[in-house]
Amino acid sequence: MSLATRSLPRTIGAHAVLLTYTVIALFPVILVIMNSFKSRAGIFGAPLT
């Protein structure tokens, strides 16, 4: 096993970056799903709730 795969801080950093990217990438999908249950006035009144 190489040194890079055994380094705990590097592994934690890589996972933190990947989790952050995943949250950013999935936010629009979650927003569309949440807004699909609202009326048109509700979407324009409070789109992020």
N, C-alpha and C positions, 0 to 999 in steps of 0.2 A: 504494500500500500504506500502511496506517495505521501510526502510530508503535507501537501496541500489538503488532502482529505482528512488528515489527522488533526489539523489545527482547529481547535474549538472556536476561537473568535472569528476566524474566516468562515466557518460553517454557519455560525449564528448570523453573521453579517449577510451572507448570501441568502439565507432563509428570510431575513428581515426585508431585504430588497425584493425578493420574489413575492412575499406576502403583501407588501405595499403596492407592487404593480398589480397584483390580483385584485385588491380592493379598488384601485383606480379603474381597472378594466371592467369590473362587474358593477360599479356604481350606476352607469346609465341603464343597464339591464334591470337592476332592482328598481330604479326610478320609474321605468316604463311599466313594470309589473304593478307597482304601487298606484300609479296614476290610472291604470286600466280599470280600477274599481271606483273611480271618482266620476262625478259629472263634469261637464266642460267648465262650468263656473268654478267648481272646486279645484280643478287643475290650474286655472289661471289665477285663482285667489290665493292658493297656498300649495305650490307645486312640490315642495320638499317635505310635506308632512303626510 
